[in-house]
Amino acid sequence: MNHEKALVWFRRDLRDHDHAALSAALSNARHIYCTFVFDTDILDALPSRRDRRVHFIHASLIELDAALRSRGGGLIVRHGRAVEEIPALAAQLGVAAVFANCDYEPEAKARDAAVAASLRQQGIAFHTSKDQAIFDGDEVLTQAGKPFSVFTPYKNAWLKRLTPADHAEWRCTGQYAASEKIGVPALEHIGFGTTDLDTIGVRPGMSGARALWDDFRNGRLTRYGALRDFPAIKGVSYLSVHLRFGTVSIRELVRTTLAEGADTWLNELIWRDFYFMILDRFPHVVGQAFKPEYGAIRWKEWPTGLSAWQEGRTGYPLVDAAMRQLKHSGWMHNRLRMIVASFLTKDLGIDWRLGERHFAEQLNDFDLSANNGGWQWAASTGCDAQPYFRIFNPVTQSENFDPEGKFIRRYVPELAAVPDKFIHAPWRMGRLEQEAIGVIIGRDYPAPIVDHAQAREETLARYVIVKKPI
């Protein structure tokens, strides 16, 4: 044992098993304490005091605290600035070291550097472990020793490097210590209230993650490639919020996926590592295009267009259904994320950063790296992005991925009576047909906010500034 006492700082890793920092602390200290900080530097920037993500974290912490108590420990929960609370708690407990898992977001890295410096002044060590990614840092590089900027060669290098040790489980056994002040305060004590997580069917914590994972791997994991693009059917894992807050282990998911040969879903997990790497190595992507030349694009200033998109009243049924799903549940199917992002940037001509910000406010599973990567992919401004001249047709996408209009009718009920042949483009109905079913376009449902064919031409002209000679 290197230390008598150590402190484990939980952040986006709210579980007591297969946890790299927890395992490291238990292996290097005789007694460990565990803490979580409701960081006011983060909370004070939230637009609402009833935030589903804070509620999810709080409920997950209650479950984590109970699990740690069963081992003789428990959570010490603080509410304040983490850069101040962690050094103060470490000093109060008299620990020799603080252990935490790596975070790749620029503000989180700056926070950790400040905490490490403060601890160092007290003679306390700060150790970080890789936990939320399979590979990070310099582990996957090009043959020239540079970070990748294209996914497929990154994926090939990732797979070539992978060994069983990279996804082996971290054991978390050892001696836990209980502080006099352990336990999770009520949400109201940190200035927040409960939300509709139960109503929308989100079950927090390790138990919620386990239930979803068991359901997915026992029924849909190997069929994911065939099912994943159709939002009206149960085809995806719904684990994104659990991956975001670490109530499930990425290593367990990779182990099982490899054993099942579920390559399509494994690709999604590798994309996650890829976007972590991009954010870590190219932090300018926060607020700027990955490709500098795309910073010269002149986007439309169109507040009413942005509002129509946000509220699901663009006149394009699948786009509107997706945006209403987001507003209702805080979640959106991945195929729909691509469609609505393409629509905002390439049909409405609105800056991708405004869409990225809206998703950041609305998504339960908001993760800066994936959200930024996805938006820059759709806007063609990012690494390995969709070429700017490939523009999703919202009607064709609707016909392909919601052929019977089931998803549309679920979230746009005013179109329930529209016949299947018009459900994807209801403005194509004649006036008599509209009157017959009681759905008047422009009265009961909006007319299209733009003409797609015309918008496509405007987008090609907008992007000509970055067109390279062939």
C-alpha positions as CSV (number, residue, x, y, z in Angstrom):
1,M,0.0,0.0,0.0
2,N,1.4,3.4,-1.0
3,H,-1.1,5.5,1.1
4,E,-2.9,5.1,4.4
5,K,-6.0,7.1,3.2
6,A,-7.2,8.2,-0.2
7,L,-10.2,10.0,-1.7
8,V,-12.1,8.9,-4.8
9,W,-13.8,11.7,-6.7
10,F,-16.7,10.5,-8.7
11,R,-17.8,12.6,-11.7
12,R,-19.3,11.0,-14.8
13,D,-18.7,7.4,-13.6
14,L,-21.5,6.8,-11.1
15,R,-21.0,3.1,-10.4
16,D,-19.1,0.9,-7.9
17,H,-17.8,-1.7,-10.2
18,D,-15.4,-1.9,-13.1
19,H,-14.3,1.6,-12.2
20,A,-10.7,2.5,-13.0
21,A,-10.1,5.3,-10.4
22,L,-11.9,3.3,-7.6
23,S,-9.8,0.2,-8.4
24,A,-6.6,2.2,-8.4
25,A,-7.4,3.8,-5.0
26,L,-8.4,0.5,-3.5
27,S,-5.1,-1.0,-4.7
28,N,-3.0,1.8,-3.4
29,A,-4.5,2.9,-0.1
30,R,-5.6,1.1,3.1
31,H,-8.8,3.1,3.5
32,I,-10.7,5.0,0.9
33,Y,-13.3,7.7,1.1
34,C,-15.7,8.5,-1.8
35,T,-17.1,11.9,-2.8
36,F,-19.2,13.6,-5.4
37,V,-19.5,17.4,-5.9
38,F,-22.5,19.1,-7.3
39,D,-20.3,21.7,-9.0
40,T,-21.9,25.1,-9.0
41,D,-19.6,26.1,-11.9
42,I,-21.7,23.7,-13.9
43,L,-25.1,23.9,-12.2
44,D,-25.3,27.7,-12.2
45,A,-25.1,27.8,-16.0
46,L,-28.1,25.5,-16.5
47,P,-31.2,27.3,-17.8
48,S,-33.7,25.6,-15.5
49,R,-33.8,24.5,-11.9
50,R,-35.8,21.4,-13.0
51,D,-33.1,19.7,-15.1
52,R,-33.6,16.0,-16.0
53,R,-29.8,15.5,-16.0
54,V,-29.4,16.8,-12.5
55,H,-32.4,14.6,-11.4
56,F,-30.8,11.6,-13.1
57,I,-27.4,12.2,-11.4
58,H,-29.1,12.7,-8.0
59,A,-31.1,9.5,-8.3
60,S,-28.0,7.6,-9.5
61,L,-26.0,8.9,-6.5
62,I,-28.6,7.6,-4.1
63,E,-28.1,4.1,-5.6
64,L,-24.3,4.5,-5.6
65,D,-24.3,5.7,-2.0
66,A,-26.3,2.6,-0.9
67,A,-23.9,0.3,-2.8
68,L,-20.9,1.9,-1.1
69,R,-22.6,1.7,2.3
70,S,-23.1,-2.0,1.8
71,R,-19.3,-2.2,1.6
72,G,-18.7,-0.1,4.7
73,G,-18.3,3.2,3.0
74,G,-20.7,5.8,1.5
75,L,-20.7,9.0,-0.5
76,I,-19.6,12.4,0.9
77,V,-21.6,14.8,-1.2
78,R,-20.6,18.5,-1.5
79,H,-22.3,21.4,-3.1
80,G,-20.0,24.2,-4.3
81,R,-17.1,24.8,-6.6
82,A,-15.3,21.6,-7.2
83,V,-12.0,23.4,-7.5
84,E,-12.5,24.5,-3.9
85,E,-14.4,21.6,-2.4
86,I,-12.1,18.8,-3.4
87,P,-8.9,20.3,-1.9
88,A,-10.8,21.3,1.2
89,L,-12.3,17.9,1.7
90,A,-9.0,16.1,1.0
91,A,-7.3,18.2,3.7
92,Q,-10.1,17.7,6.2
93,L,-9.9,13.9,5.8
94,G,-6.2,13.8,5.9
95,V,-5.8,11.8,2.7
96,A,-2.5,11.3,0.9
97,A,-4.0,11.2,-2.6
98,V,-7.1,11.9,-4.6
99,F,-8.1,9.5,-7.4
100,A,-10.4,10.4,-10.3
101,N,-11.1,9.3,-13.9
102,C,-10.0,11.4,-16.9
103,D,-12.3,13.9,-18.5
104,Y,-11.6,15.2,-22.0
105,E,-13.6,18.4,-22.1
106,P,-11.6,21.6,-22.1
107,E,-13.3,23.1,-19.0
108,A,-13.0,19.8,-17.2
109,K,-9.3,19.6,-18.0
110,A,-8.8,23.1,-16.7
111,R,-10.7,22.3,-13.5
112,D,-8.6,19.2,-12.9
113,A,-5.4,21.1,-13.5
114,A,-6.5,23.7,-10.9
115,V,-7.4,21.0,-8.4
116,A,-4.1,19.2,-8.9
117,A,-2.2,22.4,-8.3
118,S,-4.1,23.1,-5.1
119,L,-3.6,19.6,-3.8
120,R,0.1,19.7,-4.7
121,Q,0.5,22.8,-2.5
122,Q,-0.9,20.6,0.4
123,G,1.4,17.7,-0.4
124,I,-1.5,15.6,-1.7
125,A,-1.2,13.6,-4.9
126,F,-3.7,13.7,-7.7
127,H,-4.0,10.6,-9.9
128,T,-6.3,10.2,-12.9
129,S,-7.2,7.0,-14.7
130,K,-8.6,6.2,-18.2
131,D,-12.2,5.0,-17.7
132,Q,-14.8,6.3,-20.0
133,A,-12.8,5.4,-23.2
134,I,-11.1,2.3,-24.3
135,F,-8.2,4.2,-25.8
136,D,-7.2,7.8,-25.2
137,G,-4.1,10.0,-25.4
138,D,-1.4,8.7,-27.7
139,E,-2.7,5.1,-27.7
140,V,-4.2,5.3,-31.2
141,L,-2.1,7.4,-33.7
142,T,-1.4,7.5,-37.4
143,Q,1.8,5.9,-38.7
144,A,3.2,9.5,-38.7
145,G,2.5,9.7,-34.9
146,K,-0.4,12.2,-35.3
147,P,-4.0,12.1,-34.1
148,F,-6.4,10.7,-36.7
149,S,-9.0,13.0,-38.3
150,V,-10.8,10.4,-40.4
151,F,-12.9,7.7,-38.7
152,T,-12.3,4.6,-40.8
153,P,-8.5,4.5,-40.5
154,Y,-8.9,5.4,-36.8
155,K,-11.3,2.4,-36.4
156,N,-8.9,0.1,-38.1
157,A,-6.0,1.2,-35.9
158,W,-8.3,0.9,-32.8
159,L,-9.2,-2.6,-33.7
160,K,-5.7,-3.6,-34.5
161,R,-4.4,-2.4,-31.2
162,L,-7.2,-3.9,-29.1
163,T,-6.3,-6.7,-26.7
164,P,-8.4,-8.4,-24.0
165,A,-6.5,-6.4,-21.4
166,D,-8.0,-3.2,-22.9
167,H,-11.5,-4.2,-22.0
168,A,-10.8,-6.3,-18.9
169,E,-12.8,-5.5,-15.8
170,W,-11.3,-3.4,-13.0
171,R,-11.7,-5.1,-9.7
172,C,-13.1,-2.8,-6.9
173,T,-12.5,-4.7,-3.7
174,G,-10.7,-3.4,-0.6
175,Q,-11.3,-1.4,2.5
176,Y,-13.8,1.5,2.4
177,A,-14.1,4.1,5.1
178,A,-17.2,5.9,6.2
179,S,-17.2,9.6,7.1
180,E,-19.5,11.1,9.7
181,K,-21.2,13.1,7.0
182,I,-22.1,10.6,4.2
183,G,-25.3,10.6,2.2
184,V,-27.0,12.4,-0.6
185,P,-28.9,15.6,0.2
186,A,-32.3,16.2,-1.2
187,L,-32.5,17.8,-4.6
188,E,-34.1,20.9,-3.0
189,H,-31.1,21.4,-0.8
190,I,-29.0,22.1,-3.9
191,G,-31.6,24.3,-5.5
192,F,-33.2,21.9,-7.9
193,G,-36.5,20.0,-8.2
194,T,-37.6,16.6,-9.4
195,T,-38.6,16.1,-13.1
196,D,-40.7,13.7,-15.2
197,L,-38.0,11.0,-15.5
198,D,-40.5,8.4,-14.3
199,T,-43.2,9.6,-16.7
200,I,-40.9,9.4,-19.8
201,G,-39.5,6.0,-18.7
202,V,-36.0,6.9,-17.7
203,R,-34.7,4.7,-14.9
204,P,-31.5,6.2,-13.4
205,G,-28.6,4.4,-11.7
206,M,-26.7,1.2,-12.2
207,S,-30.0,-0.8,-12.0
208,G,-31.5,1.3,-14.8
209,A,-28.4,0.7,-16.9
210,R,-28.4,-3.0,-16.2
211,A,-32.1,-3.4,-17.1
212,L,-31.5,-1.7,-20.5
213,W,-28.3,-3.5,-21.3
214,D,-29.8,-6.9,-20.5
215,D,-32.9,-6.1,-22.6
216,F,-30.7,-5.0,-25.5
217,R,-28.1,-7.7,-25.5
218,N,-30.6,-10.5,-25.1
219,G,-32.8,-9.4,-27.9
220,R,-31.4,-6.7,-30.3
221,L,-27.6,-6.4,-30.1
222,T,-26.9,-8.8,-32.9
223,R,-29.8,-7.3,-35.0
224,Y,-28.8,-3.7,-34.3
225,G,-27.5,-3.1,-37.9
226,A,-30.8,-4.0,-39.4
227,L,-33.0,-2.2,-36.8
228,R,-31.1,1.0,-35.9
229,D,-32.4,3.4,-38.5
230,F,-36.1,3.1,-37.9
231,P,-37.4,5.3,-35.1
232,A,-40.9,3.8,-34.9
233,I,-39.5,0.4,-33.7
234,K,-37.5,-0.6,-30.7
235,G,-34.1,-1.1,-32.3
236,V,-31.5,0.7,-30.4
237,S,-30.0,0.3,-26.9
238,Y,-31.3,3.6,-25.2
239,L,-28.1,3.4,-23.1
240,S,-26.7,6.8,-24.1
241,V,-27.6,8.6,-20.9
242,H,-26.1,5.8,-18.9
243,L,-22.9,6.0,-20.9
244,R,-22.9,9.7,-20.4
245,F,-23.0,9.4,-16.6
246,G,-21.1,6.2,-16.3
247,T,-23.8,4.1,-14.7
248,V,-22.6,1.4,-17.1
249,S,-19.0,0.3,-18.0
250,I,-17.8,0.8,-21.5
251,R,-15.5,-2.1,-21.0
252,E,-18.4,-4.5,-20.3
253,L,-20.2,-3.3,-23.4
254,V,-17.2,-3.8,-25.6
255,R,-16.5,-7.3,-24.1
256,T,-20.0,-8.5,-24.8
257,T,-20.2,-6.9,-28.2
258,L,-17.0,-8.5,-29.3
259,A,-18.2,-11.9,-28.0
260,E,-21.4,-11.6,-29.9
261,G,-19.7,-10.3,-33.1
262,A,-22.0,-7.3,-33.2
263,D,-19.7,-5.2,-35.4
264,T,-22.2,-2.5,-36.2
265,W,-22.8,-1.6,-32.6
266,L,-19.1,-1.9,-31.9
267,N,-18.6,0.8,-34.5
268,E,-20.8,3.1,-32.5
269,L,-18.7,2.6,-29.4
270,I,-15.6,3.3,-31.5
271,W,-17.1,6.5,-32.8
272,R,-17.5,7.5,-29.1
273,D,-13.8,7.0,-28.5
274,F,-13.1,8.9,-31.8
275,Y,-15.0,12.0,-30.7
276,F,-13.4,12.0,-27.3
277,M,-10.1,12.0,-29.0
278,I,-11.1,14.8,-31.4
279,L,-12.3,17.0,-28.5
280,D,-9.1,16.2,-26.4
281,R,-6.7,16.9,-29.2
282,F,-8.5,19.6,-31.2
283,P,-10.3,21.7,-28.5
284,H,-10.9,24.5,-31.0
285,V,-13.9,22.5,-32.2
286,V,-15.8,24.0,-29.2
287,G,-17.2,27.0,-31.0
288,Q,-15.3,26.7,-34.2
289,A,-15.3,24.5,-37.3
290,F,-12.8,21.6,-37.2
291,K,-11.9,22.6,-40.8
292,P,-10.8,26.3,-40.6
293,E,-12.0,27.1,-44.1
294,Y,-15.6,26.4,-43.1
295,G,-15.4,29.3,-40.7
296,A,-15.9,31.5,-43.7
297,I,-19.5,30.3,-44.4
298,R,-22.1,33.0,-44.0
299,W,-25.1,31.5,-42.2
300,K,-28.6,32.9,-42.3
301,E,-29.8,35.1,-39.4
302,W,-33.3,33.7,-39.2
303,P,-34.8,33.7,-35.7
304,T,-38.3,32.6,-36.8
305,G,-36.8,29.7,-38.8
306,L,-34.8,28.6,-35.7
307,S,-37.9,28.8,-33.5
308,A,-40.0,26.8,-36.0
309,W,-37.3,24.1,-36.0
310,Q,-37.0,24.1,-32.2
311,E,-40.7,23.8,-31.7
312,G,-41.4,21.2,-34.4
313,R,-43.5,23.3,-36.8
314,T,-41.4,23.4,-40.0
315,G,-44.0,21.7,-42.1
316,Y,-41.8,18.7,-42.7
317,P,-43.5,15.9,-40.6
318,L,-40.5,13.7,-39.7
319,V,-38.4,16.8,-38.8
320,D,-41.2,18.1,-36.6
321,A,-41.9,14.7,-35.0
322,A,-38.2,14.3,-34.1
323,M,-38.0,17.8,-32.6
324,R,-41.2,17.2,-30.6
325,Q,-39.8,13.8,-29.4
326,L,-36.7,15.8,-28.1
327,K,-38.9,18.4,-26.3
328,H,-41.1,15.7,-24.8
329,S,-38.5,13.2,-23.7
330,G,-35.1,14.8,-23.8
331,W,-34.0,12.1,-26.2
332,M,-33.9,11.7,-30.0
333,H,-33.2,8.7,-32.2
334,N,-29.8,8.9,-33.8
335,R,-31.0,8.7,-37.4
336,L,-33.3,11.6,-36.6
337,R,-30.5,13.6,-35.0
338,M,-28.8,13.5,-38.4
339,I,-31.9,14.4,-40.3
340,V,-32.9,17.4,-38.1
341,A,-29.2,18.7,-38.1
342,S,-29.0,18.5,-41.8
343,F,-32.4,20.3,-42.1
344,L,-31.3,23.2,-39.8
345,T,-28.0,23.7,-41.5
346,K,-28.7,22.8,-45.2
347,D,-32.4,23.5,-45.6
348,L,-32.7,26.5,-43.3
349,G,-29.1,27.7,-43.7
350,I,-28.8,28.3,-40.0
351,D,-25.5,28.1,-38.1
352,W,-24.8,24.6,-36.7
353,R,-23.7,26.1,-33.4
354,L,-27.3,27.2,-32.7
355,G,-28.5,23.7,-33.2
356,E,-25.7,22.3,-31.1
357,R,-26.6,24.7,-28.3
358,H,-30.3,23.7,-28.4
359,F,-29.4,20.0,-28.2
360,A,-27.0,20.8,-25.3
361,E,-29.9,22.3,-23.4
362,Q,-32.5,19.6,-24.2
363,L,-30.7,16.2,-24.4
364,N,-30.6,14.0,-21.3
365,D,-27.6,12.3,-22.8
366,F,-25.8,15.6,-23.7
367,D,-22.1,14.9,-24.2
368,L,-20.0,17.7,-25.6
369,S,-17.7,15.5,-27.7
370,A,-20.5,13.5,-29.4
371,N,-22.9,16.5,-29.7
372,N,-20.2,18.6,-31.3
373,G,-19.0,15.8,-33.5
374,G,-22.4,15.0,-34.7
375,W,-23.3,18.6,-35.5
376,Q,-20.1,19.3,-37.3
377,W,-20.6,16.0,-39.3
378,A,-24.0,17.1,-40.4
379,A,-22.9,20.7,-41.2
380,S,-19.9,19.3,-43.1
381,T,-17.5,21.4,-41.0
382,G,-16.0,18.6,-39.0
383,C,-13.5,15.8,-39.3
384,D,-14.6,13.1,-41.6
385,A,-17.8,14.9,-42.1
386,Q,-20.5,14.3,-44.7
387,P,-19.5,16.1,-47.9
388,Y,-21.3,19.5,-48.1
389,F,-23.0,18.5,-51.4
390,R,-24.7,15.5,-49.8
391,I,-27.8,17.0,-48.5
392,F,-30.5,14.9,-46.8
393,N,-33.9,15.2,-48.5
394,P,-36.3,15.3,-45.5
395,V,-39.2,13.7,-47.5
396,T,-37.0,10.9,-48.8
397,Q,-35.5,10.2,-45.4
398,S,-39.1,10.1,-44.0
399,E,-40.2,7.6,-46.7
400,N,-37.1,5.4,-46.1
401,F,-37.0,5.3,-42.3
402,D,-40.7,5.8,-41.2
403,P,-42.4,4.3,-44.3
404,E,-45.8,3.9,-42.7
405,G,-45.6,7.2,-40.8
406,K,-46.0,5.5,-37.4
407,F,-43.4,7.7,-35.7
408,I,-44.8,10.8,-37.3
409,R,-48.3,10.1,-36.1
410,R,-47.0,9.4,-32.6
411,Y,-45.5,12.9,-32.2
412,V,-47.5,14.9,-34.7
413,P,-51.1,13.7,-33.9
414,E,-52.7,16.4,-36.0
415,L,-51.6,14.4,-39.0
416,A,-53.1,11.1,-37.7
417,A,-55.8,11.1,-40.4
418,V,-53.5,11.8,-43.3
419,P,-53.3,8.9,-45.7
420,D,-50.0,7.0,-45.9
421,K,-49.2,8.2,-49.4
422,F,-49.3,11.9,-48.1
423,I,-48.0,11.5,-44.6
424,H,-44.4,12.4,-45.5
425,A,-45.4,15.5,-47.5
426,P,-49.0,16.4,-46.6
427,W,-48.9,19.7,-48.6
428,R,-49.2,17.5,-51.7
429,M,-52.8,16.7,-50.8
430,G,-55.4,18.7,-52.8
431,R,-57.7,21.1,-51.0
432,L,-60.6,18.7,-51.3
433,E,-58.6,15.9,-49.8
434,Q,-57.5,18.2,-46.9
435,E,-61.1,19.2,-46.2
436,A,-62.3,15.6,-46.3
437,I,-60.0,14.6,-43.5
438,G,-60.1,17.9,-41.6
439,V,-56.4,18.7,-42.0
440,I,-55.9,22.0,-43.7
441,I,-52.3,22.7,-44.4
442,G,-51.4,26.2,-43.2
443,R,-54.2,26.0,-40.6
444,D,-54.0,22.7,-38.8
445,Y,-50.4,21.9,-39.7
446,P,-47.8,24.3,-41.1
447,A,-47.0,24.6,-44.8
448,P,-43.3,23.8,-45.5
449,I,-41.1,26.6,-44.2
450,V,-38.8,26.2,-47.2
451,D,-38.8,24.4,-50.5
452,H,-36.2,21.7,-50.2
453,A,-35.1,21.8,-53.9
454,Q,-34.6,25.6,-53.7
455,A,-32.9,25.4,-50.3
456,R,-30.5,22.8,-51.7
457,E,-29.4,25.1,-54.4
458,E,-28.9,27.9,-51.9
459,T,-26.8,25.6,-49.7
460,L,-24.6,24.6,-52.6
461,A,-24.0,28.3,-53.3
462,R,-23.3,29.0,-49.6
463,Y,-20.7,26.2,-49.4
464,V,-19.0,27.2,-52.7
465,I,-16.6,29.2,-50.6
466,V,-15.0,25.9,-49.5
467,K,-15.2,24.1,-52.7
468,K,-11.8,22.7,-53.7
469,P,-10.8,22.3,-57.4
470,I,-11.1,18.7,-58.6
